[in-house]
Amino acid sequence: MAVSCWKAVCRAQPTCCVACVVYCQRTLGANFAMSDTTLRYLETLRILPRHPRKATAAEIHRDLESAGFSIDRRSVERDLHRLSEQFPISCEEGVRPVGWYWLQGADGLMAPGLSTQEALELDLVARYLKPLVPASSWTSLEPRLANARATLRTLSGAPLARWRQRVTVVLDTPPLTAPNQSPEVVDAVQEALLHQRQITVEYQAVDSETAEPRVLHPMALIHQGPVAYLVAMVWDYDDLRLLALHRMSKPKVLNDRARDKKDFDLDRYIREQQGLGFPTGKNIRLKLRVSWWLKRMLEERRLSDDQVIKASGGEDEAIVTATVAESERLVWWLRSHGEGVEVLAPKSLRNRLAAEYANLADTYSAE
């Protein structure tokens, strides 16, 4: 049955998932004898957690409804008792509310396919977390991702399947296109980092017209929006460099083990990278005079938990004070609001922006 029902999915697994069963049932009609009750049983078996975790009948009922099954809670309880006669699932009757689970040692017995919730989770992983997953692991995920897409497509009427069409992420960044990153570079960098191997690349620095060969000792991978940076030691030097993957070409993972820094701490390193707008680890007491529209925005999206907004002498202005992390990203944010914000403190930040704006005025006044 697996090969003849839905080949695009079934070739990747030995048994049919619920999506395949539904597809076959709709396509073959009476020639495919799989009742709604059987489908519900399969979904229930998938929902049940492994011991010592438990799920109440009310939780299972909620998940079944989310998956598109119309059933009352009492019927769910009857289903669970029927299934417990055929499968190693159980509950603790003396505890309220009663929790159901797969018995310890029953890990090898799993209902085939994916539940709608699992399909949604995998689909969200594919949409938003792919850059963070090693390429080798992603390859092994592909059959399950295909299964997830098929499940959501076939069970499109289920509430959870509709969720992905109603929720998305919009980046709060300038409209810049992502740089071209070679898939070969990404795969090689991930492999070298994962197995602590040296890697050779041709690297073209931002201030150079040509690419030069480099031997890298990978330490960490940082994603800043659509741009990925490799933290690495170059050649035999011990200082850490931040290298953009989109400036790399001709990668080759070596068998030689990469050198390591015993005291390397990724969080500390990020705090020290002001050039990328990362926080420095220092806090400042920021005091701003802001326009009425920026005041309204900061009432909804606060700068910090201790932010205070007070009336100013001007009718359309307000004074905002907040403790914030010192960073270049903060400076970029202040610049982006132009005349809508004036830095009153700290004095060093005010003087820096004043000098920049003076130079900018000279630039724009020049003919």
C-alpha positions in Angstrom: 0.0 0.0 0.0 2.8 2.4 0.9 4.3 2.5 -2.6 1.0 2.8 -4.5 -0.9 5.4 -2.4 1.2 8.6 -2.3 4.6 8.0 -3.8 6.1 11.4 -3.1 5.8 10.7 0.6 5.7 7.0 1.0 9.1 6.3 -0.6 10.6 8.0 2.4 9.0 5.7 5.0 7.9 2.1 5.3 4.3 2.7 6.4 1.6 5.3 5.5 1.2 8.4 7.5 -2.2 9.8 8.3 -1.9 12.2 5.4 -1.4 9.3 3.0 -4.3 7.4 4.5 -6.6 10.4 4.1 -5.4 10.9 0.5 -6.0 7.3 -0.4 -9.4 7.3 1.3 -10.5 10.4 -0.6 -9.0 9.2 -3.9 -10.0 5.5 -3.8 -13.2 5.9 -1.9 -14.9 2.6 -1.1 -11.9 0.7 -2.4 -9.9 2.0 0.6 -11.4 0.8 3.8 -10.0 3.1 6.5 -12.7 4.6 8.8 -12.7 8.0 10.5 -12.5 6.1 13.8 -9.3 4.4 12.7 -7.8 7.7 11.7 -8.8 9.1 15.1 -7.2 6.2 16.8 -3.9 6.7 15.0 -3.9 10.4 15.8 -4.6 9.6 19.5 -1.7 7.2 19.6 0.6 9.8 18.2 -0.6 12.5 20.7 0.1 10.3 23.7 3.4 11.1 25.4 6.0 8.6 26.7 6.2 7.8 30.4 6.8 9.6 32.7 5.1 12.4 30.8 1.3 12.2 30.7 -1.7 13.7 28.9 -5.2 14.1 30.3 -8.3 13.2 28.3 -9.1 16.9 28.1 -5.6 17.7 26.6 -6.0 14.8 24.1 -9.5 16.0 23.2 -8.2 19.5 22.6 -5.4 18.2 20.3 -7.8 16.0 18.4 -10.1 19.0 17.7 -7.1 21.0 16.6 -6.3 18.2 14.1 -9.8 18.5 12.6 -11.6 15.6 14.4 -15.1 16.2 15.7 -15.5 14.3 18.9 -16.6 14.9 22.5 -14.5 14.3 25.6 -16.4 11.2 26.8 -15.7 9.5 23.4 -12.0 10.3 23.8 -12.1 8.6 27.2 -13.8 5.5 25.7 -11.2 5.5 22.8 -8.3 5.5 25.3 -9.7 2.6 27.3 -10.3 0.6 24.0 -6.7 1.4 22.8 -5.3 0.3 26.2 -6.6 -3.2 25.5 -4.5 -3.5 22.3 -1.5 -1.2 22.9 0.9 -0.7 25.8 -0.7 2.5 27.0 -2.0 3.1 30.5 -3.1 5.7 33.1 -3.0 6.2 36.8 -6.6 5.9 37.9 -6.1 7.1 41.4 -4.7 10.5 40.4 -6.9 13.4 39.3 -6.9 14.4 36.6 -6.2 11.0 35.1 -3.0 11.1 32.9 -2.5 8.7 29.9 0.9 7.7 28.5 2.8 5.0 26.6 4.3 2.5 29.1 8.0 2.6 29.9 9.8 0.3 27.5 7.3 0.8 24.7 9.4 3.3 22.8 9.7 0.9 19.8 6.0 1.0 19.1 4.9 4.2 17.5 2.0 5.1 15.3 3.2 5.8 11.8 3.5 9.3 10.3 3.1 12.7 12.0 0.4 14.3 14.0 -0.9 17.7 12.8 1.0 19.5 15.6 4.2 17.7 14.8 3.8 18.6 11.1 3.3 22.3 12.0 6.3 22.3 14.3 8.5 20.8 11.5 7.2 23.2 8.9 8.0 26.2 11.2 11.5 24.7 11.7 11.9 24.6 7.9 10.7 28.2 7.5 12.7 29.9 10.2 15.4 27.7 11.7 17.2 26.2 8.7 20.3 28.5 8.9 20.9 27.2 12.5 20.8 23.5 11.6 23.9 21.7 10.3 23.5 20.7 6.6 24.2 17.0 7.5 21.3 17.1 10.0 19.1 18.9 7.6 19.5 16.2 4.9 18.3 13.6 7.4 15.3 15.8 8.2 14.2 16.2 4.6 11.9 13.1 4.5 10.1 14.2 7.7 9.8 17.8 6.3 8.2 16.4 3.1 5.9 14.3 5.3 5.0 17.4 7.3 4.2 19.5 4.2 2.1 16.6 2.9 0.2 16.3 6.2 -0.6 20.0 6.3 -1.6 20.1 2.7 -3.9 17.1 3.0 -5.4 18.0 6.4 -5.7 21.7 5.3 -9.1 22.0 7.1 -7.6 21.4 10.5 -7.1 24.5 12.7 -3.4 23.8 13.2 -2.9 23.3 9.5 -4.5 26.8 8.9 -2.2 28.3 11.5 0.8 28.5 9.1 -1.3 30.6 6.7 -2.3 33.1 9.3 1.0 33.7 11.2 4.4 35.0 9.8 7.5 37.0 10.8 8.3 40.4 9.3 11.9 41.6 10.0 12.2 45.0 11.6 15.2 46.0 9.5 16.0 48.2 6.5 14.9 46.8 3.1 18.3 45.3 2.2 18.6 42.1 0.1 20.5 39.2 1.6 24.0 38.7 0.1 24.7 35.7 -2.1 26.1 32.9 0.1 27.5 29.8 -1.7 25.8 26.6 -0.4 29.1 24.9 -0.7 30.7 27.4 1.6 27.9 27.1 4.1 28.1 23.3 4.1 31.9 23.3 4.4 31.9 25.9 7.3 29.3 23.9 9.2 31.1 20.6 8.7 34.4 22.1 9.8 32.8 23.8 12.9 30.9 20.6 13.8 33.9 18.3 13.6 36.6 20.9 14.7 38.5 20.7 11.4 40.6 23.3 9.6 39.2 24.8 6.4 40.8 26.6 3.5 38.9 29.3 1.6 39.5 32.2 -0.8 38.4 35.3 1.1 37.8 38.7 -0.3 37.9 41.4 2.4 35.5 44.3 2.2 38.4 46.7 1.4 40.1 44.4 -1.1 39.6 44.0 -4.9 40.9 40.4 -4.9 40.3 37.2 -2.9 43.2 35.7 -1.0 43.7 32.1 0.3 43.3 31.6 4.1 43.5 28.6 6.4 40.8 29.0 9.1 40.4 27.5 12.5 36.6 27.8 13.1 35.4 28.8 16.6 31.7 29.8 16.2 29.1 30.8 13.7 27.0 34.0 14.2 23.8 34.8 12.2 22.9 38.5 12.1 19.7 38.6 10.1 20.4 37.1 6.7 24.2 37.5 7.1 26.4 34.7 8.6 29.8 35.4 10.2 32.4 32.8 11.1 34.5 33.5 14.2 37.9 31.9 13.5 41.6 32.1 13.9 43.5 32.6 10.7 46.7 30.7 9.8 48.8 30.4 13.0 47.6 33.7 14.6 45.8 33.5 17.9 43.5 36.5 17.6 39.9 36.0 16.5 38.6 37.3 13.2 35.0 37.8 12.1 34.7 36.6 8.5 31.5 36.9 6.4 30.5 33.7 4.7 29.3 35.6 1.5 32.9 36.8 1.0 34.2 33.2 0.9 34.7 30.9 -2.1 36.5 27.6 -3.0 36.1 26.0 0.5 37.8 22.8 1.4 37.6 21.0 4.7 40.9 19.6 5.8 41.6 16.5 7.9 43.8 18.5 10.2 42.2 19.3 13.6 41.5 23.0 14.2 43.2 24.8 17.0 41.0 25.8 20.0 40.9 28.7 22.4 40.4 27.3 25.9 38.9 30.5 27.3 36.7 31.3 24.4 33.1 32.3 25.4 30.7 33.1 22.6 28.4 35.3 24.8 31.4 37.4 26.0 32.8 37.6 22.4 29.5 39.0 21.1 29.4 41.6 23.9 32.8 42.8 22.7 31.9 43.2 19.0 30.7 46.8 18.8 31.4 46.9 15.1 28.4 44.7 14.4 26.2 46.6 16.8 26.4 44.0 19.5 26.1 45.3 23.1 29.4 46.0 24.9 28.1 44.7 28.3 28.0 48.3 29.7 24.8 50.0 30.7 24.2 53.7 30.3 21.4 56.0 31.7 19.9 57.4 28.5 17.9 60.6 28.6 16.1 61.8 25.5 13.8 64.5 24.3 11.4 62.9 21.9 8.6 64.0 19.6 5.0 63.0 20.3 4.9 60.2 17.7 8.1 58.7 19.1 6.7 59.0 22.6 3.6 57.0 21.5 5.9 54.3 20.0 8.0 54.1 23.2 4.9 53.7 25.3 4.2 50.5 23.4 7.8 49.3 22.8 9.8 50.3 25.8 13.5 50.9 25.8 13.8 49.1 29.2 11.8 48.0 32.2 12.8 51.1 34.2 11.8 53.5 31.3 10.1 56.7 32.5 8.3 59.2 30.3 7.5 62.7 31.6 6.0 65.8 30.0 8.4 68.3 28.5 8.2 72.1 28.2 7.1 71.7 24.6 3.5 70.7 23.8 4.5 68.0 21.3 7.5 66.7 23.2 8.4 64.4 26.1 11.4 63.4 28.2 12.3 59.7 28.2 14.9 58.2 30.6 15.9 54.5 30.5 18.8 52.2 31.4 20.0 50.6 28.2 22.9 48.6 26.9 25.6 50.6 25.2 25.9 49.5 21.6 26.3 50.7 18.0 22.8 49.4 17.3 21.5 51.9 19.8 23.4 54.7 18.0 21.9 53.5 14.7 18.5 53.6 16.2 19.0 57.2 17.5 20.2 58.3 14.1 17.3 56.7 12.3 14.8 59.0 14.1 16.6 62.2 13.0 14.9 65.4 14.4 12.4 63.2 16.3 14.9 62.6 19.1 17.5 64.6 21.0 20.1 63.0 23.3 20.4 64.9 26.6 22.5 62.3 28.4 25.1 60.8 28.6 27.2 63.7 27.5 29.7 61.6 25.5 26.9 60.2 23.3 25.4 63.7 22.8 28.8 65.1 21.8 29.4 62.2 19.3 26.0 62.7 17.6 26.4 66.4 17.5 29.8 66.1 15.8 28.3 63.6 13.3 25.3 65.9 12.5 27.6 68.9 12.1 29.7 67.1 9.5 26.5 65.8 7.8 25.2 69.4 7.6 28.4 70.5 6.0 28.2 67.6 3.5 24.6 68.5 2.5 25.3 72.2 2.3 28.2 71.8 -0.1 27.4 72.3 -3.7 
